[in-house]
Amino acid sequence: MVRVLYIDCCIRREQSRTRVLAEAFLAALQAKEAYKVERLCLMDEPLAPLTEGFFAQRERLLAEHNLEHPRFRYAHQFSQADRIIIAAPFWDLCFPGLLKIFIENICVDGITFGVGEHGSFGLCKAKRLLFLTTRGGDYSHSPLEMGARYLEALCKFWGIPRFDVVAADGLDLGREAVQTILDRAIADALALVENF
Ligand SMILES: Cc1cc2nc3c(=O)[nH]c(=O)nc-3n(C[C@H](O)[C@H](O)[C@H](O)COP(=O)(O)O)c2cc1C
């Protein structure tokens, strides 16, 4: 059984076009018996940024090598998944801050990465991470796009060898029907289901 962790950061929930893309991929994946999907909806989680006492607690736990504290559950869940899917819209040239807060919470020395003589190394089991996104403008070839590029870099940090992104670009430009753009992205995503 391949354990898939699906991280939903589609802030607009039922209104989200990114979620439409993600659900199309998940439906096709779940039709295959080999995959078991675990869903983590970030909007429903008590996620907090690292500030004040929450930051200090983390420093203390890391100094004590206490990695079993409940606050590290997201990091353990992430590091143990066989495949990871993240769905998030394009916001302010990146993705919503909620996903960054989640990333802050899972980047834990000794769980998702380690540090050795030659620098850091990844500790995540996942063989691949798929990022599904939709964008108002067309950033498919733009150096201003920081969301997918950042996640790709993080995959190297976490030790996840393969990163893919499927994006529906230009949804708010009015040049093409939203459904046409979404259908194209869904087709691109479905092409990745085989051998995922
Ligand atoms: C807060 C916010 C910030 C956004 N920032 C950008 C942006 O920087 N560039 C862009 O092209 N579109 C931007 N958009 C538009 C979204 O990327 C686009 O509408 C996307 O499809 C929204 O995804 P959703 O339907 O899943 O919520 C932004 C939208 C919101 C609500």
The ligand as an SDF file (V2000), in Angstrom:
LIG
                    3D

 31 33  0  0  0  0  0  0  0  0999 V2000
   -4.8580   37.0410   -1.7000 C   0  0  0  0  0  0  0  0  0  0  0  0
   -4.6720   36.7230   -3.1670 C   0  0  0  0  0  0  0  0  0  0  0  0
   -3.4740   36.9600   -3.7690 C   0  0  0  0  0  0  0  0  0  0  0  0
   -3.2870   36.6800   -5.1240 C   0  0  0  0  0  0  0  0  0  0  0  0
   -2.0790   36.9260   -5.7010 N   0  0  0  0  0  0  0  0  0  0  0  0
   -1.9040   36.6820   -7.0160 C   0  0  0  0  0  0  0  0  0  0  0  0
   -0.6670   36.9590   -7.6530 C   0  0  0  0  0  0  0  0  0  0  0  0
    0.2950   37.4250   -7.0350 O   0  0  0  0  0  0  0  0  0  0  0  0
   -0.5590   36.7100   -8.9690 N   0  0  0  0  0  0  0  0  0  0  0  0
   -1.5940   36.1740   -9.6990 C   0  0  0  0  0  0  0  0  0  0  0  0
   -1.4170   35.9490  -10.8960 O   0  0  0  0  0  0  0  0  0  0  0  0
   -2.7820   35.8830   -9.1120 N   0  0  0  0  0  0  0  0  0  0  0  0
   -2.9590   36.1330   -7.8040 C   0  0  0  0  0  0  0  0  0  0  0  0
   -4.1610   35.8350   -7.2130 N   0  0  0  0  0  0  0  0  0  0  0  0
   -5.2110   35.1800   -8.0060 C   0  0  0  0  0  0  0  0  0  0  0  0
   -5.2030   33.6710   -7.7690 C   0  0  0  0  0  0  0  0  0  0  0  0
   -3.9360   33.1100   -8.0030 O   0  0  0  0  0  0  0  0  0  0  0  0
   -6.1890   32.9470   -8.6480 C   0  0  0  0  0  0  0  0  0  0  0  0
   -7.4600   33.5430   -8.6260 O   0  0  0  0  0  0  0  0  0  0  0  0
   -6.2970   31.4780   -8.2510 C   0  0  0  0  0  0  0  0  0  0  0  0
   -6.9280   30.7420   -9.2560 O   0  0  0  0  0  0  0  0  0  0  0  0
   -7.0440   31.3200   -6.9490 C   0  0  0  0  0  0  0  0  0  0  0  0
   -7.1470   29.9730   -6.6580 O   0  0  0  0  0  0  0  0  0  0  0  0
   -8.4480   29.3410   -5.9620 P   0  0  0  0  0  0  0  0  0  0  0  0
   -9.6140   29.4540   -6.9190 O   0  0  0  0  0  0  0  0  0  0  0  0
   -8.0460   27.9240   -5.7170 O   0  0  0  0  0  0  0  0  0  0  0  0
   -8.6770   30.0990   -4.7010 O   0  0  0  0  0  0  0  0  0  0  0  0
   -4.3550   36.1360   -5.8730 C   0  0  0  0  0  0  0  0  0  0  0  0
   -5.5840   35.8900   -5.2400 C   0  0  0  0  0  0  0  0  0  0  0  0
   -5.7560   36.1910   -3.9160 C   0  0  0  0  0  0  0  0  0  0  0  0
   -7.0900   35.9200   -3.2570 C   0  0  0  0  0  0  0  0  0  0  0  0
  1  2  1  0
  2  3  1  0
  2 30  2  0
  3  4  2  0
  4  5  1  0
  4 28  1  0
  5  6  2  0
  6  7  1  0
  6 13  1  0
  7  8  2  0
  7  9  1  0
  9 10  1  0
 10 11  2  0
 10 12  1  0
 12 13  2  0
 13 14  1  0
 14 15  1  0
 14 28  1  0
 15 16  1  0
 16 17  1  0
 16 18  1  0
 18 19  1  0
 18 20  1  0
 20 21  1  0
 20 22  1  0
 22 23  1  0
 23 24  1  0
 24 25  2  0
 24 26  1  0
 24 27  1  0
 28 29  2  0
 29 30  1  0
 30 31  1  0
M  END
$$$$
